[in-house]
């Protein structure tokens, strides 16, 4: 490894802006590790949750962030078989093919800087082999990074978790990057109605473009009442929550029919609990937590790219902002305040 330093966005303290600085890479690659020059990265709600300490104490500070990206392989460590130098790859947090390596340790300010098996908020990243997959030939680099999470998770939630069928009704609570892909997948499944709920009108406008048949602003409208009005005398088949908020989870559980499915994509903050009456679970109702839509990167990335190419689906609509790494804190603030409606990608 001749490349020793990289610019990165570092989480040094919870609930504080990321620090943009130069970091030192490990001296050599361990077994199963891959060195990738990141070209584009998405910003997912999971990273905002990490920054805000949504899961509680973070014992790995300081550390790097990011789990969906696109880049080029610069070097490979011992044992790597599924990617080669010069390959264009998609970086993802779900496990793919190959070795799960040790997590890399970088240096920052003469101290230890932690990282997981994949990070993408850094120009150069040492990543575990099973967190990279060869990119489909001809894929748009800006779109490619979204296959690391937003697209594969969104479509996986619909096909694997919800198992949504033609003509079934679905409510998607939260129309961010993953929510928009859930809506798009529901539209391709010919679900009806597809009801998008959010507190920001710009996101709801984008949800309409992705295939939502109805939209509800839960800040200005009573979501439960509006959903009932849309459904009429029909039961709700599927409720998908991307917010992790207990009130929304309880609403969805109470609204779905006797054999309805509630899919939890958003993660509650540490200590927050939902209250449900469990008897209906014995008679067909279900509530399920999604783990990245149970996506299989080595299969699903190619499969979804093929589908989008054949159907000429314009995934660019999901990307509303393209930024430099130095602007990441402004972008994160914009996402949290609802000023940014779609996915933000970082150009590295």
C-alpha atoms as a printed R data frame, in Angstrom:
    type eleno elety resid chain resno       x       y       z
1   ATOM     1    CA   UNK     A     1   0.000   0.000   0.000
2   ATOM     2    CA   UNK     A     2   1.656   3.194  -1.207
3   ATOM     3    CA   UNK     A     3  -1.275   5.449  -0.352
4   ATOM     4    CA   UNK     A     4  -0.984   6.444   3.299
5   ATOM     5    CA   UNK     A     5  -3.401   9.304   3.943
6   ATOM     6    CA   UNK     A     6  -7.033  10.094   3.198
7   ATOM     7    CA   UNK     A     7  -9.507  12.862   3.877
8   ATOM     8    CA   UNK     A     8 -12.425  11.678   5.998
9   ATOM     9    CA   UNK     A     9 -15.471  12.784   7.984
10  ATOM    10    CA   UNK     A    10 -14.950  11.581  11.559
11  ATOM    11    CA   UNK     A    11 -17.473  11.075  14.338
12  ATOM    12    CA   UNK     A    12 -15.515  12.300  17.342
13  ATOM    13    CA   UNK     A    13 -18.357  13.163  19.743
14  ATOM    14    CA   UNK     A    14 -22.040  12.224  19.698
15  ATOM    15    CA   UNK     A    15 -24.525  14.928  18.733
16  ATOM    16    CA   UNK     A    16 -21.728  17.079  17.302
17  ATOM    17    CA   UNK     A    17 -20.714  17.972  13.728
18  ATOM    18    CA   UNK     A    18 -18.406  15.513  12.000
19  ATOM    19    CA   UNK     A    19 -14.744  16.512  11.881
20  ATOM    20    CA   UNK     A    20 -13.269  16.763   8.367
21  ATOM    21    CA   UNK     A    21  -9.585  15.889   8.568
22  ATOM    22    CA   UNK     A    22  -6.773  13.787   7.162
23  ATOM    23    CA   UNK     A    23  -6.357  10.258   8.512
24  ATOM    24    CA   UNK     A    24  -3.577   7.709   8.170
25  ATOM    25    CA   UNK     A    25  -4.365   4.336   6.634
26  ATOM    26    CA   UNK     A    26  -3.143   1.004   8.048
27  ATOM    27    CA   UNK     A    27   0.370   0.104   6.891
28  ATOM    28    CA   UNK     A    28  -0.788  -3.021   5.070
29  ATOM    29    CA   UNK     A    29  -3.945  -4.895   4.211
30  ATOM    30    CA   UNK     A    30  -4.949  -7.834   6.383
31  ATOM    31    CA   UNK     A    31  -6.466 -11.061   5.045
32  ATOM    32    CA   UNK     A    32  -9.779 -10.390   3.327
33  ATOM    33    CA   UNK     A    33  -9.369  -6.611   3.214
34  ATOM    34    CA   UNK     A    34  -9.857  -4.452   0.125
35  ATOM    35    CA   UNK     A    35  -8.615  -0.906  -0.431
36  ATOM    36    CA   UNK     A    36 -11.175   1.171  -2.314
37  ATOM    37    CA   UNK     A    37 -11.001   4.706  -3.657
38  ATOM    38    CA   UNK     A    38 -14.506   5.979  -2.942
39  ATOM    39    CA   UNK     A    39 -16.105   7.986  -5.759
40  ATOM    40    CA   UNK     A    40 -19.631   8.456  -4.401
41  ATOM    41    CA   UNK     A    41 -21.321   7.806  -1.087
42  ATOM    42    CA   UNK     A    42 -24.905   8.162   0.054
43  ATOM    43    CA   UNK     A    43 -26.002   9.538   3.421
44  ATOM    44    CA   UNK     A    44 -28.412   7.145   5.105
45  ATOM    45    CA   UNK     A    45 -30.629   7.776   8.116
46  ATOM    46    CA   UNK     A    46 -28.619   5.124   9.957
47  ATOM    47    CA   UNK     A    47 -25.598   7.417  10.013
48  ATOM    48    CA   UNK     A    48 -27.681  10.267  11.408
49  ATOM    49    CA   UNK     A    49 -28.876   7.859  14.089
50  ATOM    50    CA   UNK     A    50 -25.249   7.007  14.904
51  ATOM    51    CA   UNK     A    51 -24.309  10.667  15.149
52  ATOM    52    CA   UNK     A    52 -27.278  11.344  17.441
53  ATOM    53    CA   UNK     A    53 -26.542   8.302  19.617
54  ATOM    54    CA   UNK     A    54 -29.929   6.729  18.864
55  ATOM    55    CA   UNK     A    55 -28.756   3.325  20.125
56  ATOM    56    CA   UNK     A    56 -27.171   4.734  23.287
57  ATOM    57    CA   UNK     A    57 -23.527   4.899  24.331
58  ATOM    58    CA   UNK     A    58 -20.949   4.623  21.542
59  ATOM    59    CA   UNK     A    59 -17.866   2.855  22.897
60  ATOM    60    CA   UNK     A    60 -15.985   3.021  19.585
61  ATOM    61    CA   UNK     A    61 -15.462   6.785  19.358
62  ATOM    62    CA   UNK     A    62 -13.768   8.240  17.435
63  ATOM    63    CA   UNK     A    63 -14.751   6.300  14.323
64  ATOM    64    CA   UNK     A    64 -15.614   6.524  10.638
65  ATOM    65    CA   UNK     A    65 -19.079   6.321   9.095
66  ATOM    66    CA   UNK     A    66 -20.971   5.489   5.890
67  ATOM    67    CA   UNK     A    67 -22.313   2.220   4.501
68  ATOM    68    CA   UNK     A    68 -23.386   2.755   0.876
69  ATOM    69    CA   UNK     A    69 -20.878   3.733  -1.765
70  ATOM    70    CA   UNK     A    70 -19.269   3.218  -5.154
71  ATOM    71    CA   UNK     A    71 -15.599   3.207  -6.028
72  ATOM    72    CA   UNK     A    72 -12.574   1.467  -7.538
73  ATOM    73    CA   UNK     A    73 -10.438  -1.266  -6.010
74  ATOM    74    CA   UNK     A    74  -6.834  -0.106  -5.586
75  ATOM    75    CA   UNK     A    75  -5.405  -3.089  -3.721
76  ATOM    76    CA   UNK     A    76  -6.468  -6.397  -2.188
77  ATOM    77    CA   UNK     A    77  -5.238  -8.312   0.836
78  ATOM    78    CA   UNK     A    78  -4.400 -12.031   1.133
79  ATOM    79    CA   UNK     A    79  -7.245 -14.422   0.362
80  ATOM    80    CA   UNK     A    80  -9.460 -12.005  -1.561
81  ATOM    81    CA   UNK     A    81 -11.040 -13.824  -4.513
82  ATOM    82    CA   UNK     A    82 -14.243 -12.031  -5.497
83  ATOM    83    CA   UNK     A    83 -12.834  -8.647  -6.532
84  ATOM    84    CA   UNK     A    84  -9.618  -7.562  -8.216
85  ATOM    85    CA   UNK     A    85  -7.548  -4.409  -8.589
86  ATOM    86    CA   UNK     A    86  -9.247  -1.890 -10.940
87  ATOM    87    CA   UNK     A    87 -12.706  -3.398 -10.407
88  ATOM    88    CA   UNK     A    88 -15.533  -0.930  -9.966
89  ATOM    89    CA   UNK     A    89 -17.444  -1.970  -6.857
90  ATOM    90    CA   UNK     A    90 -20.507  -1.153  -4.795
91  ATOM    91    CA   UNK     A    91 -19.988  -0.958  -1.049
92  ATOM    92    CA   UNK     A    92 -22.783  -2.213   1.209
93  ATOM    93    CA   UNK     A    93 -23.395  -3.064   4.847
94  ATOM    94    CA   UNK     A    94 -25.235  -6.330   4.228
95  ATOM    95    CA   UNK     A    95 -22.887  -9.302   3.966
96  ATOM    96    CA   UNK     A    96 -21.995 -10.423   0.448
97  ATOM    97    CA   UNK     A    97 -19.481 -12.906  -0.960
98  ATOM    98    CA   UNK     A    98 -16.019 -13.502   0.407
99  ATOM    99    CA   UNK     A    99 -14.123 -13.126   3.644
100 ATOM   100    CA   UNK     A   100 -15.299 -11.135   6.616
101 ATOM   101    CA   UNK     A   101 -12.011  -9.534   7.585
102 ATOM   102    CA   UNK     A   102 -10.882  -7.889  10.749
103 ATOM   103    CA   UNK     A   103 -12.028  -4.311  11.012
104 ATOM   104    CA   UNK     A   104  -9.294  -1.820  10.058
105 ATOM   105    CA   UNK     A   105  -7.669   0.577  12.492
106 ATOM   106    CA   UNK     A   106  -6.706   3.988  11.126
107 ATOM   107    CA   UNK     A   107  -4.703   6.726  12.858
108 ATOM   108    CA   UNK     A   108  -5.906  10.241  13.591
109 ATOM   109    CA   UNK     A   109  -4.040  12.861  15.593
110 ATOM   110    CA   UNK     A   110  -1.548  10.170  16.662
111 ATOM   111    CA   UNK     A   111  -4.344   8.075  18.140
112 ATOM   112    CA   UNK     A   112  -6.480   5.104  17.193
113 ATOM   113    CA   UNK     A   113  -9.402   5.691  14.810
114 ATOM   114    CA   UNK     A   114 -11.956   2.883  14.607
115 ATOM   115    CA   UNK     A   115 -13.962   1.706  11.620
116 ATOM   116    CA   UNK     A   116 -16.418  -1.068  10.844
117 ATOM   117    CA   UNK     A   117 -16.292  -3.563   7.991
118 ATOM   118    CA   UNK     A   118 -17.341  -0.811   5.595
119 ATOM   119    CA   UNK     A   119 -17.062   2.986   5.662
120 ATOM   120    CA   UNK     A   120 -17.729   5.453   2.857
121 ATOM   121    CA   UNK     A   121 -17.305   8.951   4.340
122 ATOM   122    CA   UNK     A   122 -13.586   8.714   3.508
123 ATOM   123    CA   UNK     A   123 -11.772   9.089   0.193
124 ATOM   124    CA   UNK     A   124  -9.825   5.865   0.723
125 ATOM   125    CA   UNK     A   125 -11.438   3.008   2.622
126 ATOM   126    CA   UNK     A   126 -10.170  -0.347   3.844
127 ATOM   127    CA   UNK     A   127 -13.219  -2.594   3.564
128 ATOM   128    CA   UNK     A   128 -13.997  -6.238   4.246
129 ATOM   129    CA   UNK     A   129 -14.262  -8.322   1.065
130 ATOM   130    CA   UNK     A   130 -17.830  -9.358   1.924
131 ATOM   131    CA   UNK     A   131 -18.915  -5.704   1.955
132 ATOM   132    CA   UNK     A   132 -18.028  -5.051  -1.694
133 ATOM   133    CA   UNK     A   133 -19.654  -6.391  -4.851
134 ATOM   134    CA   UNK     A   134 -18.599  -5.892  -8.461
135 ATOM   135    CA   UNK     A   135 -20.712  -3.155  -9.995
136 ATOM   136    CA   UNK     A   136 -22.872  -3.994 -13.030
137 ATOM   137    CA   UNK     A   137 -21.213  -2.940 -16.282
138 ATOM   138    CA   UNK     A   138 -22.329   0.497 -17.441
139 ATOM   139    CA   UNK     A   139 -23.976   1.517 -14.176
140 ATOM   140    CA   UNK     A   140 -24.189   5.254 -13.481
141 ATOM   141    CA   UNK     A   141 -21.653   5.946 -10.667
142 ATOM   142    CA   UNK     A   142 -24.001   8.422  -8.996
143 ATOM   143    CA   UNK     A   143 -26.794   5.868  -8.870
144 ATOM   144    CA   UNK     A   144 -24.487   2.963  -8.065
145 ATOM   145    CA   UNK     A   145 -23.849   3.997  -4.467
146 ATOM   146    CA   UNK     A   146 -27.587   3.767  -3.705
147 ATOM   147    CA   UNK     A   147 -27.477   0.043  -4.463
148 ATOM   148    CA   UNK     A   148 -25.435  -0.282  -1.274
149 ATOM   149    CA   UNK     A   149 -28.486   0.372   0.894
150 ATOM   150    CA   UNK     A   150 -31.351   2.612  -0.246
151 ATOM   151    CA   UNK     A   151 -32.385   0.577  -3.289
152 ATOM   152    CA   UNK     A   152 -31.636  -2.957  -2.082
153 ATOM   153    CA   UNK     A   153 -33.196  -2.283   1.323
154 ATOM   154    CA   UNK     A   154 -36.281  -0.579  -0.120
155 ATOM   155    CA   UNK     A   155 -36.986  -3.309  -2.653
156 ATOM   156    CA   UNK     A   156 -36.075  -6.045  -0.176
157 ATOM   157    CA   UNK     A   157 -38.579  -4.715   2.351
158 ATOM   158    CA   UNK     A   158 -41.353  -5.041  -0.235
159 ATOM   159    CA   UNK     A   159 -40.382  -8.382  -1.776
160 ATOM   160    CA   UNK     A   160 -38.802 -10.225   1.166
161 ATOM   161    CA   UNK     A   161 -40.318  -8.773   4.339
162 ATOM   162    CA   UNK     A   162 -43.789  -7.594   3.314
163 ATOM   163    CA   UNK     A   163 -44.143 -10.031   0.404
164 ATOM   164    CA   UNK     A   164 -46.514  -7.487  -1.091
165 ATOM   165    CA   UNK     A   165 -48.925  -8.842  -3.686
166 ATOM   166    CA   UNK     A   166 -50.774  -7.311  -6.637
167 ATOM   167    CA   UNK     A   167 -53.680  -5.182  -5.455
168 ATOM   168    CA   UNK     A   168 -52.757  -5.182  -1.779
169 ATOM   169    CA   UNK     A   169 -52.921  -1.901   0.134
170 ATOM   170    CA   UNK     A   170 -49.826  -0.451   1.771
171 ATOM   171    CA   UNK     A   171 -48.971   2.501   3.976
172 ATOM   172    CA   UNK     A   172 -45.365   3.727   3.928
173 ATOM   173    CA   UNK     A   173 -44.702   5.892   6.977
174 ATOM   174    CA   UNK     A   174 -41.619   8.002   6.282
175 ATOM   175    CA   UNK     A   175 -40.702   9.005   2.720
176 ATOM   176    CA   UNK     A   176 -36.937   9.396   2.934
177 ATOM   177    CA   UNK     A   177 -34.378   7.624   0.741
178 ATOM   178    CA   UNK     A   178 -35.421   4.112   1.725
179 ATOM   179    CA   UNK     A   179 -39.111   5.032   1.928
180 ATOM   180    CA   UNK     A   180 -39.063   6.328  -1.644
181 ATOM   181    CA   UNK     A   181 -37.619   3.046  -2.872
182 ATOM   182    CA   UNK     A   182 -40.239   1.113  -0.913
183 ATOM   183    CA   UNK     A   183 -42.896   3.208  -2.641
184 ATOM   184    CA   UNK     A   184 -41.293   2.598  -6.030
185 ATOM   185    CA   UNK     A   185 -41.130  -1.151  -5.404
186 ATOM   186    CA   UNK     A   186 -44.777  -1.180  -4.261
187 ATOM   187    CA   UNK     A   187 -45.716   0.644  -7.451
188 ATOM   188    CA   UNK     A   188 -43.907  -1.948  -9.574
189 ATOM   189    CA   UNK     A   189 -45.743  -4.659  -7.637
190 ATOM   190    CA   UNK     A   190 -49.072  -3.047  -8.630
191 ATOM   191    CA   UNK     A   191 -50.137  -2.505  -5.039
192 ATOM   192    CA   UNK     A   192 -53.140  -0.219  -4.468
193 ATOM   193    CA   UNK     A   193 -53.546   2.101  -2.780
194 ATOM   194    CA   UNK     A   194 -49.979   3.146  -1.950
195 ATOM   195    CA   UNK     A   195 -50.280   5.706   0.844
196 ATOM   196    CA   UNK     A   196 -47.181   7.754   1.716
197 ATOM   197    CA   UNK     A   197 -47.076   9.539   5.077
198 ATOM   198    CA   UNK     A   198 -44.516  12.137   6.111
199 ATOM   199    CA   UNK     A   199 -44.320  15.512   7.866
200 ATOM   200    CA   UNK     A   200 -42.695  17.334   4.938
201 ATOM   201    CA   UNK     A   201 -44.636  18.259   1.791
202 ATOM   202    CA   UNK     A   202 -41.537  18.184  -0.444
203 ATOM   203    CA   UNK     A   203 -40.972  14.538   0.442
204 ATOM   204    CA   UNK     A   204 -44.603  13.750  -0.269
205 ATOM   205    CA   UNK     A   205 -44.341  15.420  -3.681
206 ATOM   206    CA   UNK     A   206 -41.370  13.174  -4.456
207 ATOM   207    CA   UNK     A   207 -43.317  10.179  -3.136
208 ATOM   208    CA   UNK     A   208 -46.028  10.887  -5.724
209 ATOM   209    CA   UNK     A   209 -43.385  10.838  -8.453
210 ATOM   210    CA   UNK     A   210 -42.167   7.455  -7.185
211 ATOM   211    CA   UNK     A   211 -45.637   5.921  -7.371
212 ATOM   212    CA   UNK     A   212 -47.618   6.847  -4.268
213 ATOM   213    CA   UNK     A   213 -51.338   7.031  -5.072
214 ATOM   214    CA   UNK     A   214 -52.154   9.073  -1.953
215 ATOM   215    CA   UNK     A   215 -50.129  11.245   0.401
216 ATOM   216    CA   UNK     A   216 -50.740  12.415   3.964
217 ATOM   217    CA   UNK     A   217 -48.896  15.102   5.917
218 ATOM   218    CA   UNK     A   218 -49.141  13.743   9.471
219 ATOM   219    CA   UNK     A   219 -48.088  17.106  10.892
220 ATOM   220    CA   UNK     A   220 -51.184  18.871   9.558
221 ATOM   221    CA   UNK     A   221 -53.562  15.898   9.205
222 ATOM   222    CA   UNK     A   222 -54.620  12.978  11.395
223 ATOM   223    CA   UNK     A   223 -52.870  10.108   9.635
224 ATOM   224    CA   UNK     A   224 -55.110   7.396  11.072
225 ATOM   225    CA   UNK     A   225 -58.314   9.167  10.056
226 ATOM   226    CA   UNK     A   226 -57.026   9.911   6.568
227 ATOM   227    CA   UNK     A   227 -55.897   6.323   6.004
228 ATOM   228    CA   UNK     A   228 -59.337   5.030   7.003
229 ATOM   229    CA   UNK     A   229 -60.978   7.519   4.619
230 ATOM   230    CA   UNK     A   230 -58.785   6.348   1.741
231 ATOM   231    CA   UNK     A   231 -59.356   2.639   2.425
232 ATOM   232    CA   UNK     A   232 -63.110   2.951   2.928
233 ATOM   233    CA   UNK     A   233 -64.461  -0.415   4.042
234 ATOM   234    CA   UNK     A   234 -61.294  -2.319   3.112
235 ATOM   235    CA   UNK     A   235 -58.691  -3.580   5.575
236 ATOM   236    CA   UNK     A   236 -55.108  -2.346   5.386
237 ATOM   237    CA   UNK     A   237 -52.826  -5.164   4.240
238 ATOM   238    CA   UNK     A   238 -49.359  -3.802   4.963
239 ATOM   239    CA   UNK     A   239 -47.971  -0.996   7.126
240 ATOM   240    CA   UNK     A   240 -44.280  -0.174   6.715
241 ATOM   241    CA   UNK     A   241 -42.676   2.133   9.288
242 ATOM   242    CA   UNK     A   242 -39.412   3.923   8.520
243 ATOM   243    CA   UNK     A   243 -39.492   6.276  11.515
244 ATOM   244    CA   UNK     A   244 -38.929   4.005  14.510
245 ATOM   245    CA   UNK     A   245 -41.360   6.150  16.508
246 ATOM   246    CA   UNK     A   246 -43.443   4.112  18.997
247 ATOM   247    CA   UNK     A   247 -46.680   6.004  18.238
248 ATOM   248    CA   UNK     A   248 -46.356   5.232  14.527
249 ATOM   249    CA   UNK     A   249 -45.590   1.565  15.189
250 ATOM   250    CA   UNK     A   250 -48.646   1.262  17.420
251 ATOM   251    CA   UNK     A   251 -50.792   3.048  14.827
252 ATOM   252    CA   UNK     A   252 -49.729   0.626  12.116
253 ATOM   253    CA   UNK     A   253 -50.301  -2.442  14.282
254 ATOM   254    CA   UNK     A   254 -53.806  -1.291  15.186
255 ATOM   255    CA   UNK     A   255 -54.703  -0.347  11.603
256 ATOM   256    CA   UNK     A   256 -53.779  -3.474   9.665
257 ATOM   257    CA   UNK     A   257 -56.425  -6.161   9.170
258 ATOM   258    CA   UNK     A   258 -56.657  -9.525  10.903
259 ATOM   259    CA   UNK     A   259 -53.980 -10.971   8.617
260 ATOM   260    CA   UNK     A   260 -52.147  -7.712   8.032
261 ATOM   261    CA   UNK     A   261 -48.372  -7.295   8.170
262 ATOM   262    CA   UNK     A   262 -46.434  -4.577   9.993
263 ATOM   263    CA   UNK     A   263 -42.832  -4.171   8.831
264 ATOM   264    CA   UNK     A   264 -40.435  -2.166  10.992
265 ATOM   265    CA   UNK     A   265 -37.578  -0.590   9.048
266 ATOM   266    CA   UNK     A   266 -36.824   2.402  11.274
267 ATOM   267    CA   UNK     A   267 -35.091   1.685  14.586
268 ATOM   268    CA   UNK     A   268 -36.437   3.161  17.849
269 ATOM   269    CA   UNK     A   269 -34.124   5.203  20.044
270 ATOM   270    CA   UNK     A   270 -32.563   3.391  22.989
271 ATOM   271    CA   UNK     A   271 -35.121   2.915  25.754
272 ATOM   272    CA   UNK     A   272 -38.215   3.703  23.680
273 ATOM   273    CA   UNK     A   273 -40.947   1.048  23.721
274 ATOM   274    CA   UNK     A   274 -44.180   0.333  21.870
275 ATOM   275    CA   UNK     A   275 -47.264  -1.205  23.450
276 ATOM   276    CA   UNK     A   276 -49.354  -3.716  21.490
277 ATOM   277    CA   UNK     A   277 -52.092  -6.235  22.272
278 ATOM   278    CA   UNK     A   278 -50.524  -9.498  21.173
279 ATOM   279    CA   UNK     A   279 -53.603 -11.736  20.843
280 ATOM   280    CA   UNK     A   280 -54.063 -10.961  17.084
281 ATOM   281    CA   UNK     A   281 -50.570 -12.371  16.464
282 ATOM   282    CA   UNK     A   282 -51.962 -15.839  17.197
283 ATOM   283    CA   UNK     A   283 -54.522 -15.511  14.403
284 ATOM   284    CA   UNK     A   284 -52.598 -14.184  11.428
285 ATOM   285    CA   UNK     A   285 -51.515 -10.623  12.138
286 ATOM   286    CA   UNK     A   286 -47.718 -10.193  12.104
287 ATOM   287    CA   UNK     A   287 -45.107  -7.632  13.069
288 ATOM   288    CA   UNK     A   288 -41.591  -8.048  11.695
289 ATOM   289    CA   UNK     A   289 -38.321  -6.168  11.974
290 ATOM   290    CA   UNK     A   290 -36.458  -5.730   8.689
291 ATOM   291    CA   UNK     A   291 -32.691  -6.147   8.493
292 ATOM   292    CA   UNK     A   292 -31.808  -4.292   5.335
293 ATOM   293    CA   UNK     A   293 -34.725  -5.930   3.524
294 ATOM   294    CA   UNK     A   294 -32.823  -9.232   3.936
295 ATOM   295    CA   UNK     A   295 -31.024  -8.229   0.723
296 ATOM   296    CA   UNK     A   296 -28.375 -10.472  -0.840
297 ATOM   297    CA   UNK     A   297 -25.951  -8.005  -2.473
298 ATOM   298    CA   UNK     A   298 -24.283 -10.485  -4.834
299 ATOM   299    CA   UNK     A   299 -27.679 -11.392  -6.314
300 ATOM   300    CA   UNK     A   300 -29.909  -8.381  -5.785
301 ATOM   301    CA   UNK     A   301 -27.618  -5.624  -7.086
302 ATOM   302    CA   UNK     A   302 -27.384  -7.251 -10.512
303 ATOM   303    CA   UNK     A   303 -31.065  -8.242 -10.486
304 ATOM   304    CA   UNK     A   304 -32.394  -4.771  -9.670
305 ATOM   305    CA   UNK     A   305 -30.009  -3.046 -12.080
306 ATOM   306    CA   UNK     A   306 -31.229  -5.357 -14.851
307 ATOM   307    CA   UNK     A   307 -34.856  -4.591 -13.961
308 ATOM   308    CA   UNK     A   308 -34.341  -0.834 -13.928
309 ATOM   309    CA   UNK     A   309 -32.501  -0.953 -17.262
310 ATOM   310    CA   UNK     A   310 -35.266  -2.936 -18.976
311 ATOM   311    CA   UNK     A   311 -38.040  -0.726 -17.569
312 ATOM   312    CA   UNK     A   312 -36.093   2.526 -18.119
313 ATOM   313    CA   UNK     A   313 -36.715   3.592 -14.517
314 ATOM   314    CA   UNK     A   314 -35.171   6.968 -13.713
315 ATOM   315    CA   UNK     A   315 -33.527   6.492 -10.351
316 ATOM   316    CA   UNK     A   316 -31.987   9.967 -10.602
317 ATOM   317    CA   UNK     A   317 -35.222  11.412  -9.197
318 ATOM   318    CA   UNK     A   318 -34.335  10.000  -5.796
319 ATOM   319    CA   UNK     A   319 -31.100  12.055  -5.689
320 ATOM   320    CA   UNK     A   320 -31.934  15.671  -4.882
321 ATOM   321    CA   UNK     A   321 -28.531  16.902  -3.693
322 ATOM   322    CA   UNK     A   322 -24.907  16.224  -4.665
323 ATOM   323    CA   UNK     A   323 -22.261  17.630  -2.304
324 ATOM   324    CA   UNK     A   324 -18.552  17.629  -1.504
325 ATOM   325    CA   UNK     A   325 -17.306  15.916   1.666
326 ATOM   326    CA   UNK     A   326 -16.633  19.308   3.235
327 ATOM   327    CA   UNK     A   327 -20.361  20.103   3.030
328 ATOM   328    CA   UNK     A   328 -21.490  16.968   4.844
329 ATOM   329    CA   UNK     A   329 -22.524  18.677   8.092
330 ATOM   330    CA   UNK     A   330 -24.738  21.142   6.226
331 ATOM   331    CA   UNK     A   331 -26.340  18.229   4.388
332 ATOM   332    CA   UNK     A   332 -26.969  16.280   7.575
333 ATOM   333    CA   UNK     A   333 -28.583  19.323   9.142
334 ATOM   334    CA   UNK     A   334 -30.734  19.775   6.024
335 ATOM   335    CA   UNK     A   335 -31.913  16.153   6.192
336 ATOM   336    CA   UNK     A   336 -32.821  16.432   9.876
337 ATOM   337    CA   UNK     A   337 -34.707  19.690   9.337
338 ATOM   338    CA   UNK     A   338 -36.595  18.335   6.325
339 ATOM   339    CA   UNK     A   339 -35.048  20.844   3.933
340 ATOM   340    CA   UNK     A   340 -33.663  17.990   1.833
341 ATOM   341    CA   UNK     A   341 -36.360  15.730   0.434
342 ATOM   342    CA   UNK     A   342 -34.499  12.938  -1.387
343 ATOM   343    CA   UNK     A   343 -31.148  11.157  -1.123
344 ATOM   344    CA   UNK     A   344 -27.931  13.134  -0.722
345 ATOM   345    CA   UNK     A   345 -24.828  11.775  -2.407
346 ATOM   346    CA   UNK     A   346 -21.280  12.827  -1.602
347 ATOM   347    CA   UNK     A   347 -18.828  13.236  -4.467
348 ATOM   348    CA   UNK     A   348 -15.381  12.195  -3.249
